[in-house]
Amino acid sequence: MIRFVLDGEVIDVAEAAPTDTLLDHLRNALRRTGTKEGCAEGDCGACTVVVGELDGDAVKWRAVNACILFLPMVDGKAVVTVESLARYAALHPVQRAMADGHGSQCGFCTPGFVMSLYGRSIAALGTEGTPVKDVIAGNLCRCTGYGPILAAGEANPPQPADASETADLLRSIAPARAGREWFAPRTSDELAALLIEQPDARLVAGATDVGLWVTKGLGELGTTIFIGDIPDLRMIEDGPNGLTIGAAVRYSEAKEALARLHPDLGELVRRIGGLQVRNAGTIGGNIANGSPIGDMPPALIALGAELVLRRGGERRSMPLETFFLSYGKQDRRPGEFVESVRIPRPAPGTRIRIVKLSKRFDSDISALCGAFAIRLEEERIVEARVAFGGMAGIPARAPACEAALAGKAWCEATLAAAAEALSQDYRPLSDLRGSAGYRLTAAANLVRGLAFERESLFDV
């Protein structure tokens, strides 16, 4: 049985398949029709709800897309919908500001905007110190224009709400560990043992990618293991030698630590999906699914990240770039899972640049993502690590480009030669995001452009 808290009441769901979505349950079973389905892929934000989970004695809130959030993933949590805000027959201040400022026309997208702004008003995950425009970057409006919506957000600054009643209810719920065709282990030891028994099970952390297999591809997942609620996979260790990030750490949770490691990493996270996607998607999931256009792997490869995998009681580590074998294939054995990723702190004298190119600035998939970590001693390049995503069937380093840089003087001529060498490293495909020619030209220009970005390159 799945149990979650909704407006001060514990909701019981006797049976749920691993692919039943929270959106369908809200609309069809609970008649919460304010939550809309616009895209069914986590892009438009019309289905935005706020989910809360216990964090010590408090409740930690985050805005998420209900369309790609599977129902077992809200077990033991609290859910807030747009109907929750006005349940005492008075508009919430965010709703009032939207109404008074004429922030709605057709109204289809409005509930999602309201919920994103409500999340900001209670200091939900990812909103602290975040401009309103970034908070609503994962919400799309086709008719109103964003001015009144931005004003409604500015009119409601963060003010954490009292969630003691919700916390008490959450403590009264014993989270389920299994259901019909799904499991929800609560420790990494449980997960390791379960995967030995079920090596072909599908692992789901945030469902920001797998969710589309169901909603857009109409696929079945088979036996599914949800790993997003395993505390020891959600640990971040920030030490003198670098970062260790557990496989189930969400992007919003990791952003601050990554930005401390290097500002370009924080800016890259800012552009990974909308806030709702970053509040669900995990770094480990982004790596494990092996997408050639995932934004974070090229940056981590350039920084020399190491992956830790576990099978039963055994662990092994490897450089991240060796994990990706070919399109859709990774070096992960049956029963093995990604446990963590270790990112070393860059050595002094390292210049780092990470650039994402996409058709839209916000909430868009990369045409390509380039990452550079170049260590200099007295204006001579002693080490160069260059990696790209979107240029091959896997995120990969550029060995010919790196060889053209290593040992050379830091100058325009060196960078021009390295840019020319990229054609030996990649044979990109053409697709709707860009032609092969565009990708090679753009990647080469990123290398050449390093010569003109001396002031913006960050020395470590």
C-alpha beads as a LAMMPS data file, in Angstrom:
LAMMPS data file: protein, C-alpha beads

460 atoms
459 bonds

1 atom types
1 bond types

-500.0 500.0 xlo xhi
-500.0 500.0 ylo yhi
-500.0 500.0 zlo zhi

Masses

1 110.0

Atoms # bond

1 1 1 0.000 0.000 0.000
2 1 1 1.156 3.536 -0.849
3 1 1 0.391 6.270 1.665
4 1 1 0.932 10.009 1.330
5 1 1 -0.325 13.150 3.037
6 1 1 -2.659 15.534 1.201
7 1 1 -4.161 18.553 2.970
8 1 1 -3.889 17.114 6.454
9 1 1 -5.199 13.684 5.481
10 1 1 -3.363 10.427 4.860
11 1 1 -4.315 9.064 1.429
12 1 1 -4.172 5.279 1.014
13 1 1 -3.614 3.707 -2.394
14 1 1 -4.177 -0.032 -2.171
15 1 1 -2.676 -0.992 -5.527
16 1 1 -0.324 0.866 -7.852
17 1 1 1.805 -0.263 -10.755
18 1 1 5.328 1.151 -10.979
19 1 1 4.283 3.241 -14.000
20 1 1 1.161 4.828 -12.495
21 1 1 1.845 8.573 -12.346
22 1 1 0.970 11.002 -9.594
23 1 1 -0.722 13.229 -12.187
24 1 1 -3.142 10.501 -13.284
25 1 1 -3.977 9.632 -9.684
26 1 1 -4.615 13.264 -8.760
27 1 1 -6.861 13.890 -11.736
28 1 1 -8.656 10.568 -12.120
29 1 1 -8.887 9.149 -8.603
30 1 1 -8.869 12.296 -6.459
31 1 1 -10.487 14.661 -8.990
32 1 1 -7.768 17.258 -8.438
33 1 1 -8.165 18.578 -11.969
34 1 1 -6.374 21.873 -11.352
35 1 1 -3.133 19.997 -12.040
36 1 1 -2.922 19.847 -15.858
37 1 1 -1.231 17.633 -18.410
38 1 1 0.410 19.810 -21.016
39 1 1 3.388 17.918 -22.426
40 1 1 3.649 14.668 -20.411
41 1 1 7.423 14.968 -20.435
42 1 1 8.351 17.468 -17.736
43 1 1 8.871 20.432 -20.066
44 1 1 5.889 22.763 -19.688
45 1 1 5.277 22.798 -15.921
46 1 1 1.464 22.728 -16.139
47 1 1 1.445 19.677 -13.849
48 1 1 3.655 21.239 -11.141
49 1 1 2.926 20.190 -7.564
50 1 1 4.949 20.598 -4.379
51 1 1 6.142 17.471 -2.569
52 1 1 7.430 17.412 1.013
53 1 1 9.534 14.862 2.866
54 1 1 10.855 14.667 6.392
55 1 1 14.249 16.252 6.957
56 1 1 14.955 15.714 10.634
57 1 1 12.151 17.450 12.501
58 1 1 11.247 19.673 9.534
59 1 1 9.648 19.122 6.150
60 1 1 11.735 19.758 3.057
61 1 1 9.638 20.910 0.087
62 1 1 10.351 20.819 -3.644
63 1 1 8.355 21.609 -6.780
64 1 1 8.190 18.682 -9.218
65 1 1 6.450 17.603 -12.407
66 1 1 3.588 15.246 -11.512
67 1 1 3.348 13.962 -15.099
68 1 1 6.598 11.980 -14.858
69 1 1 6.563 11.281 -11.124
70 1 1 5.531 7.686 -10.494
71 1 1 3.041 7.148 -7.688
72 1 1 5.305 4.869 -5.585
73 1 1 7.783 7.764 -5.438
74 1 1 5.450 9.840 -3.216
75 1 1 4.995 7.063 -0.672
76 1 1 5.683 8.485 2.786
77 1 1 5.653 12.081 1.513
78 1 1 3.285 15.056 1.469
79 1 1 1.699 16.461 -1.679
80 1 1 0.394 20.001 -2.195
81 1 1 -1.733 20.835 -5.262
82 1 1 -3.159 24.122 -6.453
83 1 1 -6.469 23.199 -4.761
84 1 1 -4.609 22.957 -1.453
85 1 1 -3.786 26.658 -1.487
86 1 1 -7.358 27.936 -1.378
87 1 1 -8.999 25.196 0.666
88 1 1 -10.148 27.694 3.286
89 1 1 -12.129 29.691 0.676
90 1 1 -9.502 32.433 0.496
91 1 1 -6.899 32.810 -2.217
92 1 1 -3.284 32.244 -1.285
93 1 1 -1.203 35.448 -1.626
94 1 1 0.453 34.019 -4.746
95 1 1 -2.953 33.378 -6.317
96 1 1 -4.149 36.841 -5.289
97 1 1 -1.090 38.489 -6.839
98 1 1 -1.620 36.556 -10.071
99 1 1 -5.293 37.570 -10.197
100 1 1 -4.747 41.219 -9.291
101 1 1 -1.900 41.544 -11.790
102 1 1 -3.801 39.849 -14.652
103 1 1 -1.241 37.048 -14.776
104 1 1 -3.561 34.639 -16.556
105 1 1 -5.432 34.467 -19.857
106 1 1 -6.489 30.986 -20.946
107 1 1 -5.519 29.716 -17.486
108 1 1 -4.285 26.295 -18.555
109 1 1 -0.720 26.914 -17.419
110 1 1 -1.671 29.071 -14.438
111 1 1 -1.894 26.343 -11.762
112 1 1 1.639 25.236 -12.583
113 1 1 2.984 28.778 -12.332
114 1 1 1.150 29.254 -9.051
115 1 1 2.690 26.097 -7.621
116 1 1 6.219 27.064 -8.699
117 1 1 5.797 30.509 -7.146
118 1 1 4.234 28.961 -4.058
119 1 1 7.317 26.748 -3.736
120 1 1 9.484 29.851 -3.811
121 1 1 7.261 31.543 -1.218
122 1 1 7.957 28.714 1.277
123 1 1 11.687 28.516 0.437
124 1 1 11.392 25.139 -1.273
125 1 1 14.443 23.289 -2.628
126 1 1 16.357 25.176 -5.291
127 1 1 14.680 28.533 -4.682
128 1 1 16.949 30.078 -2.045
129 1 1 18.695 33.061 -3.601
130 1 1 17.242 32.118 -6.999
131 1 1 15.690 34.841 -9.194
132 1 1 11.988 34.435 -9.935
133 1 1 12.740 34.022 -13.648
134 1 1 14.859 30.952 -12.864
135 1 1 12.199 29.522 -10.542
136 1 1 9.606 29.603 -13.366
137 1 1 11.984 28.663 -16.201
138 1 1 10.373 25.209 -16.204
139 1 1 6.884 26.677 -16.702
140 1 1 5.708 27.724 -20.150
141 1 1 2.941 30.213 -21.007
142 1 1 1.749 30.706 -24.587
143 1 1 -0.571 33.680 -24.184
144 1 1 -0.172 35.894 -21.121
145 1 1 3.410 37.040 -21.251
146 1 1 5.665 36.668 -18.261
147 1 1 5.678 40.186 -16.835
148 1 1 2.656 39.844 -14.516
149 1 1 3.784 36.366 -13.481
150 1 1 7.238 37.606 -12.530
151 1 1 5.625 40.456 -10.591
152 1 1 3.446 37.980 -8.670
153 1 1 6.554 36.098 -7.669
154 1 1 8.382 39.224 -6.558
155 1 1 5.358 40.193 -4.456
156 1 1 5.696 36.987 -2.405
157 1 1 9.212 36.700 -0.973
158 1 1 10.245 33.455 0.729
159 1 1 8.699 32.937 4.145
160 1 1 8.896 29.321 5.361
161 1 1 5.506 28.025 6.489
162 1 1 4.738 26.074 9.648
163 1 1 4.637 22.411 8.605
164 1 1 4.546 20.807 12.063
165 1 1 1.166 19.158 11.429
166 1 1 2.436 17.686 8.185
167 1 1 5.627 16.497 9.872
168 1 1 3.607 14.707 12.545
169 1 1 1.518 12.950 9.902
170 1 1 4.597 11.940 7.924
171 1 1 6.148 10.444 11.037
172 1 1 3.007 8.337 11.487
173 1 1 3.414 6.706 8.068
174 1 1 5.525 3.576 7.725
175 1 1 6.963 3.796 4.184
176 1 1 6.288 0.803 1.961
177 1 1 9.256 -1.201 0.711
178 1 1 7.509 -3.109 -2.057
179 1 1 4.345 -3.234 -4.127
180 1 1 3.074 -4.746 -7.329
181 1 1 6.184 -5.178 -9.494
182 1 1 8.177 -2.574 -7.583
183 1 1 10.566 -2.293 -4.641
184 1 1 11.723 0.685 -2.557
185 1 1 14.784 -0.289 -0.479
186 1 1 15.821 2.136 2.261
187 1 1 19.551 1.394 2.453
188 1 1 22.241 0.732 -0.123
189 1 1 22.838 -2.670 1.512
190 1 1 19.187 -3.573 0.844
191 1 1 19.557 -2.356 -2.728
192 1 1 22.741 -4.375 -3.272
193 1 1 21.104 -7.564 -1.987
194 1 1 17.946 -6.948 -4.023
195 1 1 19.895 -6.446 -7.247
196 1 1 21.674 -9.765 -6.771
197 1 1 18.210 -11.380 -6.708
198 1 1 16.759 -9.102 -9.414
199 1 1 19.687 -8.199 -11.718
200 1 1 17.399 -7.203 -14.589
201 1 1 15.254 -4.814 -12.552
202 1 1 14.957 -1.225 -13.730
203 1 1 16.523 1.316 -11.361
204 1 1 14.678 4.628 -11.069
205 1 1 15.979 7.605 -9.102
206 1 1 14.261 10.763 -10.372
207 1 1 12.364 9.412 -13.427
208 1 1 13.100 12.556 -15.451
209 1 1 14.235 10.337 -18.333
210 1 1 12.538 7.007 -17.606
211 1 1 9.232 8.810 -17.095
212 1 1 9.178 9.699 -20.792
213 1 1 9.632 6.060 -21.767
214 1 1 6.221 5.538 -20.206
215 1 1 4.335 8.751 -20.974
216 1 1 5.655 9.311 -24.509
217 1 1 6.918 5.877 -25.521
218 1 1 4.041 4.005 -23.836
219 1 1 6.577 1.476 -22.602
220 1 1 6.570 -0.862 -19.620
221 1 1 9.377 -0.893 -17.078
222 1 1 8.957 -4.414 -15.727
223 1 1 10.257 -4.961 -12.219
224 1 1 11.293 -1.547 -10.915
225 1 1 13.454 -0.501 -7.983
226 1 1 13.027 3.073 -6.750
227 1 1 16.248 4.333 -5.167
228 1 1 15.460 8.010 -4.500
229 1 1 14.771 7.465 -0.790
230 1 1 18.022 5.743 0.161
231 1 1 19.762 8.150 2.579
232 1 1 23.290 6.807 2.093
233 1 1 22.973 7.375 -1.677
234 1 1 22.008 11.003 -1.034
235 1 1 25.142 12.039 0.828
236 1 1 27.448 14.866 -0.307
237 1 1 30.968 14.881 1.127
238 1 1 32.864 18.114 0.468
239 1 1 36.471 17.599 1.522
240 1 1 39.890 19.115 0.836
241 1 1 40.529 16.715 -2.038
242 1 1 37.186 17.162 -3.770
243 1 1 33.544 16.131 -3.784
244 1 1 31.896 12.752 -3.363
245 1 1 28.281 12.773 -4.509
246 1 1 25.925 9.866 -3.906
247 1 1 24.086 8.443 -6.896
248 1 1 20.658 9.605 -5.670
249 1 1 21.650 13.219 -4.946
250 1 1 19.339 15.525 -6.883
251 1 1 20.785 18.283 -9.019
252 1 1 19.225 21.011 -6.874
253 1 1 20.843 19.463 -3.801
254 1 1 24.275 19.297 -5.443
255 1 1 24.302 22.713 -7.124
256 1 1 25.848 24.693 -4.263
257 1 1 28.648 22.185 -3.654
258 1 1 29.403 21.947 -7.376
259 1 1 29.483 25.738 -7.691
260 1 1 31.994 25.900 -4.835
261 1 1 34.186 23.449 -6.710
262 1 1 33.984 25.696 -9.767
263 1 1 31.527 28.457 -10.787
264 1 1 31.004 27.026 -14.279
265 1 1 29.640 23.826 -12.732
266 1 1 27.005 25.796 -10.864
267 1 1 26.042 27.652 -14.041
268 1 1 25.785 24.359 -15.913
269 1 1 23.411 22.946 -13.289
270 1 1 21.303 26.103 -13.580
271 1 1 20.618 25.192 -17.221
272 1 1 19.796 21.507 -16.730
273 1 1 16.046 21.383 -17.333
274 1 1 13.726 23.543 -15.289
275 1 1 13.754 23.692 -11.506
276 1 1 11.184 20.882 -11.322
277 1 1 13.534 18.629 -13.317
278 1 1 16.541 19.556 -11.167
279 1 1 14.452 18.856 -8.065
280 1 1 13.905 15.267 -9.247
281 1 1 16.767 14.308 -11.574
282 1 1 19.967 12.914 -10.076
283 1 1 23.610 13.090 -11.084
284 1 1 23.952 9.311 -10.730
285 1 1 20.930 8.727 -12.933
286 1 1 22.250 11.141 -15.544
287 1 1 25.465 9.109 -15.659
288 1 1 23.922 5.647 -15.480
289 1 1 21.509 6.173 -18.370
290 1 1 24.484 6.861 -20.652
291 1 1 22.870 9.621 -22.686
292 1 1 25.311 11.112 -25.237
293 1 1 23.715 14.530 -24.667
294 1 1 23.641 14.508 -20.870
295 1 1 25.076 17.816 -19.701
296 1 1 27.009 16.811 -16.595
297 1 1 29.161 13.858 -17.823
298 1 1 31.391 15.924 -20.189
299 1 1 32.142 18.378 -17.377
300 1 1 32.881 15.591 -14.908
301 1 1 35.084 13.789 -17.420
302 1 1 37.131 16.944 -18.042
303 1 1 37.575 17.336 -14.291
304 1 1 38.847 13.752 -13.944
305 1 1 35.865 12.335 -12.057
306 1 1 35.881 8.747 -10.861
307 1 1 32.844 6.475 -10.657
308 1 1 32.223 3.994 -7.836
309 1 1 30.089 0.949 -8.676
310 1 1 28.831 -1.716 -6.297
311 1 1 27.667 -5.295 -6.716
312 1 1 26.681 -7.041 -3.497
313 1 1 29.500 -6.328 -1.052
314 1 1 32.061 -5.614 -3.776
315 1 1 33.002 -2.191 -5.074
316 1 1 35.113 -1.060 -7.981
317 1 1 36.083 2.362 -9.226
318 1 1 36.954 3.635 -12.682
319 1 1 37.580 6.893 -14.502
320 1 1 34.200 8.163 -15.598
321 1 1 35.130 8.259 -19.285
322 1 1 35.733 4.479 -19.334
323 1 1 32.193 3.786 -18.077
324 1 1 30.701 4.785 -21.434
325 1 1 31.427 2.050 -23.992
326 1 1 29.157 2.828 -26.947
327 1 1 25.730 4.278 -27.578
328 1 1 23.332 2.782 -25.038
329 1 1 26.007 0.562 -23.491
330 1 1 27.937 1.151 -20.263
331 1 1 30.442 -0.862 -18.263
332 1 1 27.924 -1.993 -15.645
333 1 1 27.672 -5.677 -14.784
334 1 1 24.447 -7.542 -13.949
335 1 1 23.423 -6.711 -10.397
336 1 1 25.768 -3.711 -10.242
337 1 1 24.744 -0.115 -9.612
338 1 1 26.333 3.324 -9.557
339 1 1 26.974 4.186 -5.919
340 1 1 28.761 7.541 -6.112
341 1 1 30.922 9.833 -8.195
342 1 1 34.135 11.396 -6.914
343 1 1 35.241 14.743 -8.357
344 1 1 38.805 15.775 -7.512
345 1 1 39.511 19.370 -6.615
346 1 1 41.333 20.954 -9.572
347 1 1 45.036 21.513 -9.126
348 1 1 46.353 25.077 -8.748
349 1 1 46.900 26.757 -12.088
350 1 1 44.036 24.904 -13.782
351 1 1 41.852 26.954 -16.085
352 1 1 38.359 25.595 -16.466
353 1 1 35.642 26.426 -18.951
354 1 1 32.303 24.629 -19.396
355 1 1 29.947 25.723 -22.181
356 1 1 26.508 24.438 -23.167
357 1 1 25.089 25.304 -26.586
358 1 1 21.358 24.871 -27.131
359 1 1 18.577 26.501 -29.130
360 1 1 16.973 27.913 -25.971
361 1 1 18.864 29.156 -22.946
362 1 1 16.462 27.582 -20.436
363 1 1 15.046 24.060 -20.274
364 1 1 16.636 22.777 -23.452
365 1 1 18.743 19.794 -24.418
366 1 1 22.299 20.473 -25.575
367 1 1 23.286 20.550 -29.187
368 1 1 26.713 20.095 -27.660
369 1 1 28.410 20.669 -24.326
370 1 1 32.137 21.322 -24.148
371 1 1 34.323 21.153 -21.040
372 1 1 37.970 22.175 -20.705
373 1 1 40.407 21.749 -17.816
374 1 1 43.804 23.125 -18.801
375 1 1 46.658 23.363 -16.309
376 1 1 49.378 25.907 -16.961
377 1 1 52.831 26.535 -15.564
378 1 1 54.437 29.791 -16.674
379 1 1 52.068 30.112 -19.649
380 1 1 52.869 26.592 -20.881
381 1 1 50.195 23.892 -20.950
382 1 1 51.341 20.979 -18.806
383 1 1 48.012 19.082 -18.819
384 1 1 44.847 19.323 -20.897
385 1 1 41.564 17.473 -20.512
386 1 1 38.902 18.224 -23.117
387 1 1 35.529 16.489 -23.294
388 1 1 32.364 16.955 -25.313
389 1 1 28.816 15.690 -25.168
390 1 1 26.603 15.612 -28.248
391 1 1 29.584 14.938 -30.537
392 1 1 29.528 11.143 -30.474
393 1 1 27.425 8.212 -29.326
394 1 1 28.849 8.732 -25.841
395 1 1 30.263 11.677 -23.893
396 1 1 33.974 11.414 -24.613
397 1 1 37.381 13.050 -24.368
398 1 1 39.164 14.554 -27.363
399 1 1 42.620 12.884 -27.391
400 1 1 43.918 14.531 -30.582
401 1 1 42.850 17.954 -29.355
402 1 1 44.482 17.305 -25.972
403 1 1 47.719 16.158 -27.654
404 1 1 47.800 19.363 -29.694
405 1 1 47.650 21.353 -26.452
406 1 1 49.944 19.439 -24.102
407 1 1 53.428 20.905 -23.740
408 1 1 52.635 23.906 -25.941
409 1 1 52.624 27.597 -25.173
410 1 1 49.269 29.118 -24.267
411 1 1 48.562 31.206 -27.372
412 1 1 46.113 31.606 -30.246
413 1 1 48.217 29.463 -32.593
414 1 1 48.190 26.534 -30.152
415 1 1 44.442 26.754 -29.671
416 1 1 43.853 27.011 -33.419
417 1 1 45.849 23.807 -33.980
418 1 1 43.906 22.074 -31.198
419 1 1 40.627 23.172 -32.777
420 1 1 41.642 21.662 -36.116
421 1 1 42.511 18.387 -34.358
422 1 1 38.901 17.906 -33.204
423 1 1 37.996 16.476 -36.609
424 1 1 40.179 13.472 -35.721
425 1 1 38.332 12.945 -32.440
426 1 1 34.654 13.016 -33.434
427 1 1 32.311 12.067 -36.255
428 1 1 29.111 13.684 -35.021
429 1 1 25.677 12.865 -36.381
430 1 1 23.141 15.329 -37.722
431 1 1 19.796 15.660 -35.972
432 1 1 17.164 18.275 -35.205
433 1 1 19.480 20.024 -32.749
434 1 1 22.246 20.585 -35.269
435 1 1 24.094 19.168 -38.240
436 1 1 27.390 17.334 -37.994
437 1 1 29.064 20.302 -39.633
438 1 1 27.562 22.727 -37.146
439 1 1 28.695 20.631 -34.207
440 1 1 32.292 20.346 -35.419
441 1 1 32.472 24.038 -36.267
442 1 1 30.913 25.105 -32.965
443 1 1 33.199 22.804 -30.964
444 1 1 36.273 24.120 -32.783
445 1 1 35.153 27.688 -32.132
446 1 1 34.823 26.929 -28.421
447 1 1 38.467 25.804 -28.405
448 1 1 39.642 28.845 -30.385
449 1 1 37.544 31.118 -28.196
450 1 1 39.510 30.161 -25.103
451 1 1 42.205 32.546 -26.319
452 1 1 39.788 35.481 -26.059
453 1 1 38.335 34.496 -22.695
454 1 1 41.401 34.856 -20.528
455 1 1 39.599 37.179 -18.146
456 1 1 36.529 34.946 -17.873
457 1 1 38.406 31.675 -17.542
458 1 1 38.451 30.735 -13.878
459 1 1 41.835 29.944 -12.386
460 1 1 41.672 27.477 -9.499

Bonds

1 1 1 2
2 1 2 3
3 1 3 4
4 1 4 5
5 1 5 6
6 1 6 7
7 1 7 8
8 1 8 9
9 1 9 10
10 1 10 11
11 1 11 12
12 1 12 13
13 1 13 14
14 1 14 15
15 1 15 16
16 1 16 17
17 1 17 18
18 1 18 19
19 1 19 20
20 1 20 21
21 1 21 22
22 1 22 23
23 1 23 24
24 1 24 25
25 1 25 26
26 1 26 27
27 1 27 28
28 1 28 29
29 1 29 30
30 1 30 31
31 1 31 32
32 1 32 33
33 1 33 34
34 1 34 35
35 1 35 36
36 1 36 37
37 1 37 38
38 1 38 39
39 1 39 40
40 1 40 41
41 1 41 42
42 1 42 43
43 1 43 44
44 1 44 45
45 1 45 46
46 1 46 47
47 1 47 48
48 1 48 49
49 1 49 50
50 1 50 51
51 1 51 52
52 1 52 53
53 1 53 54
54 1 54 55
55 1 55 56
56 1 56 57
57 1 57 58
58 1 58 59
59 1 59 60
60 1 60 61
61 1 61 62
62 1 62 63
63 1 63 64
64 1 64 65
65 1 65 66
66 1 66 67
67 1 67 68
68 1 68 69
69 1 69 70
70 1 70 71
71 1 71 72
72 1 72 73
73 1 73 74
74 1 74 75
75 1 75 76
76 1 76 77
77 1 77 78
78 1 78 79
79 1 79 80
80 1 80 81
81 1 81 82
82 1 82 83
83 1 83 84
84 1 84 85
85 1 85 86
86 1 86 87
87 1 87 88
88 1 88 89
89 1 89 90
90 1 90 91
91 1 91 92
92 1 92 93
93 1 93 94
94 1 94 95
95 1 95 96
96 1 96 97
97 1 97 98
98 1 98 99
99 1 99 100
100 1 100 101
101 1 101 102
102 1 102 103
103 1 103 104
104 1 104 105
105 1 105 106
106 1 106 107
107 1 107 108
108 1 108 109
109 1 109 110
110 1 110 111
111 1 111 112
112 1 112 113
113 1 113 114
114 1 114 115
115 1 115 116
116 1 116 117
117 1 117 118
118 1 118 119
119 1 119 120
120 1 120 121
121 1 121 122
122 1 122 123
123 1 123 124
124 1 124 125
125 1 125 126
126 1 126 127
127 1 127 128
128 1 128 129
129 1 129 130
130 1 130 131
131 1 131 132
132 1 132 133
133 1 133 134
134 1 134 135
135 1 135 136
136 1 136 137
137 1 137 138
138 1 138 139
139 1 139 140
140 1 140 141
141 1 141 142
142 1 142 143
143 1 143 144
144 1 144 145
145 1 145 146
146 1 146 147
147 1 147 148
148 1 148 149
149 1 149 150
150 1 150 151
151 1 151 152
152 1 152 153
153 1 153 154
154 1 154 155
155 1 155 156
156 1 156 157
157 1 157 158
158 1 158 159
159 1 159 160
160 1 160 161
161 1 161 162
162 1 162 163
163 1 163 164
164 1 164 165
165 1 165 166
166 1 166 167
167 1 167 168
168 1 168 169
169 1 169 170
170 1 170 171
171 1 171 172
172 1 172 173
173 1 173 174
174 1 174 175
175 1 175 176
176 1 176 177
177 1 177 178
178 1 178 179
179 1 179 180
180 1 180 181
181 1 181 182
182 1 182 183
183 1 183 184
184 1 184 185
185 1 185 186
186 1 186 187
187 1 187 188
188 1 188 189
189 1 189 190
190 1 190 191
191 1 191 192
192 1 192 193
193 1 193 194
194 1 194 195
195 1 195 196
196 1 196 197
197 1 197 198
198 1 198 199
199 1 199 200
200 1 200 201
201 1 201 202
202 1 202 203
203 1 203 204
204 1 204 205
205 1 205 206
206 1 206 207
207 1 207 208
208 1 208 209
209 1 209 210
210 1 210 211
211 1 211 212
212 1 212 213
213 1 213 214
214 1 214 215
215 1 215 216
216 1 216 217
217 1 217 218
218 1 218 219
219 1 219 220
220 1 220 221
221 1 221 222
222 1 222 223
223 1 223 224
224 1 224 225
225 1 225 226
226 1 226 227
227 1 227 228
228 1 228 229
229 1 229 230
230 1 230 231
231 1 231 232
232 1 232 233
233 1 233 234
234 1 234 235
235 1 235 236
236 1 236 237
237 1 237 238
238 1 238 239
239 1 239 240
240 1 240 241
241 1 241 242
242 1 242 243
243 1 243 244
244 1 244 245
245 1 245 246
246 1 246 247
247 1 247 248
248 1 248 249
249 1 249 250
250 1 250 251
251 1 251 252
252 1 252 253
253 1 253 254
254 1 254 255
255 1 255 256
256 1 256 257
257 1 257 258
258 1 258 259
259 1 259 260
260 1 260 261
261 1 261 262
262 1 262 263
263 1 263 264
264 1 264 265
265 1 265 266
266 1 266 267
267 1 267 268
268 1 268 269
269 1 269 270
270 1 270 271
271 1 271 272
272 1 272 273
273 1 273 274
274 1 274 275
275 1 275 276
276 1 276 277
277 1 277 278
278 1 278 279
279 1 279 280
280 1 280 281
281 1 281 282
282 1 282 283
283 1 283 284
284 1 284 285
285 1 285 286
286 1 286 287
287 1 287 288
288 1 288 289
289 1 289 290
290 1 290 291
291 1 291 292
292 1 292 293
293 1 293 294
294 1 294 295
295 1 295 296
296 1 296 297
297 1 297 298
298 1 298 299
299 1 299 300
300 1 300 301
301 1 301 302
302 1 302 303
303 1 303 304
304 1 304 305
305 1 305 306
306 1 306 307
307 1 307 308
308 1 308 309
309 1 309 310
310 1 310 311
311 1 311 312
312 1 312 313
313 1 313 314
314 1 314 315
315 1 315 316
316 1 316 317
317 1 317 318
318 1 318 319
319 1 319 320
320 1 320 321
321 1 321 322
322 1 322 323
323 1 323 324
324 1 324 325
325 1 325 326
326 1 326 327
327 1 327 328
328 1 328 329
329 1 329 330
330 1 330 331
331 1 331 332
332 1 332 333
333 1 333 334
334 1 334 335
335 1 335 336
336 1 336 337
337 1 337 338
338 1 338 339
339 1 339 340
340 1 340 341
341 1 341 342
342 1 342 343
343 1 343 344
344 1 344 345
345 1 345 346
346 1 346 347
347 1 347 348
348 1 348 349
349 1 349 350
350 1 350 351
351 1 351 352
352 1 352 353
353 1 353 354
354 1 354 355
355 1 355 356
356 1 356 357
357 1 357 358
358 1 358 359
359 1 359 360
360 1 360 361
361 1 361 362
362 1 362 363
363 1 363 364
364 1 364 365
365 1 365 366
366 1 366 367
367 1 367 368
368 1 368 369
369 1 369 370
370 1 370 371
371 1 371 372
372 1 372 373
373 1 373 374
374 1 374 375
375 1 375 376
376 1 376 377
377 1 377 378
378 1 378 379
379 1 379 380
380 1 380 381
381 1 381 382
382 1 382 383
383 1 383 384
384 1 384 385
385 1 385 386
386 1 386 387
387 1 387 388
388 1 388 389
389 1 389 390
390 1 390 391
391 1 391 392
392 1 392 393
393 1 393 394
394 1 394 395
395 1 395 396
396 1 396 397
397 1 397 398
398 1 398 399
399 1 399 400
400 1 400 401
401 1 401 402
402 1 402 403
403 1 403 404
404 1 404 405
405 1 405 406
406 1 406 407
407 1 407 408
408 1 408 409
409 1 409 410
410 1 410 411
411 1 411 412
412 1 412 413
413 1 413 414
414 1 414 415
415 1 415 416
416 1 416 417
417 1 417 418
418 1 418 419
419 1 419 420
420 1 420 421
421 1 421 422
422 1 422 423
423 1 423 424
424 1 424 425
425 1 425 426
426 1 426 427
427 1 427 428
428 1 428 429
429 1 429 430
430 1 430 431
431 1 431 432
432 1 432 433
433 1 433 434
434 1 434 435
435 1 435 436
436 1 436 437
437 1 437 438
438 1 438 439
439 1 439 440
440 1 440 441
441 1 441 442
442 1 442 443
443 1 443 444
444 1 444 445
445 1 445 446
446 1 446 447
447 1 447 448
448 1 448 449
449 1 449 450
450 1 450 451
451 1 451 452
452 1 452 453
453 1 453 454
454 1 454 455
455 1 455 456
456 1 456 457
457 1 457 458
458 1 458 459
459 1 459 460
